[in-house]
Amino acid sequence: MRKSYVGNNIKLNEFDALIRITVEMSKYLYPYIRDILKSKEDLEENSVIWNDFNKRFIELIKERFNMDSMRVKKLLNQAENDEIIIKSLLTLSFSISNQGYQKLKNFLYDF
């Protein structure tokens, strides 16, 4: 889905390393992730946090992903976008547990 001129597949050990880094970063970012999810529950009171996060998420997708891909277009579709973001944030928040590495790995294989 990324903008790339080389069609290299990621190696299994690189994939595992990226998952481990992501799990460690989710531990560090957990308070922010929790605030984002909480703001989505109460949009009237905390819409600024959710809107800022959603705006930045879309900016990053447009900047770094192939906009011709149907999967990327699905990410940018507002109706489906919120569900994907919430599911991803929940998965990251669950990644801070002792089994976080395995949970995130399973989520990514199913994605």
N, C-alpha and C positions, 0 to 999 in steps of 0.2 A: 504494500500500500504506500510505501514511502517513495519519494522522488529519488530515483536511482538510475544510473545508466548501466550499471552492472547487475546482472541477475544472480548474484551469489546467494546461496542459501546459508543461513547461520549454522555453525557447527553446534553439536549438542553441548559441548563443554562451554562454549560462549553463551549459549542460551541459559544454561544453569548459572553461569556467573552473573548474567543480567538479572535473573530472578533473585539471586542472593542480594545484589545491590539494591534492587527495588524493594525487597523486604526490609532491608536496613533503613532505606530512605522513608518507607512508610512508617516505621517506628518513630523516626525523627519528626515526620510531618503529621503524625496522628492527631494532635490538637487542632490543626488547621483542617484536616479532613473531616473531623467531627463537627467543627463549626460550619463547614460547607453543607454537610448533610442536615444539620439542625436548621440551617437557614432555608433549605428546600422544604422542610416540613411546615415552616411558618413564613411563607413568602410575604405576607402583609407586613410583618415586623422586621424581618431580616433579608429583604430582597436584594440589598446591595451586595452582600457577600456572594450569594448565588449568582447574580447577574454578572458580577466581576469575574468570577471563576468561569462561568459559561462563555463569556466573551473571550477570555484569554485562551480557553480550550479551543474554541473555533479558530481564533487567530493562529494558534500553533498548527492546527490541522491544515489550514490553507497555506501556511508557510512551508510546511515540511512534507506534506503528503501529495500524492498524485491525484489531482482533482478530477481526472477522467474515470477513476475507479468507482465502480458501483458501491463498494464497501465504504469508500470515503464519502460519497454522496449520502449514504445512509447515516453516517456520523453527523453530517451537516443538516440533515432533516430535523427540524425542531421537534416534531412529534415523536420521533424515535430517539433523538439525541439525548433527551433527559433520562430516558430509561437506561441507555447505555452508560451514561455518566454515573448515574446512581449505582448501577450494578458494579461498575469499575471501582468507584469510591468505597462501596461496601466491601468488596473483595480486598482492596488495599487495607481497609481498617481491620479486617479479619486476619490479615497477613502479619500482624504484630504478635500473634500468639506463638507458642512453641512450635506449632505445626504450620506456621505461616508460609514457609518455603513450599511445602507440599500443596497447600491450599492454592497458592498463586500459580504454581506449575500446572495443577489440574485445571484451573480456570482458563489459563492461556491455551492449553491443549484443546479445550472445548470451544474456544472462541472462533 
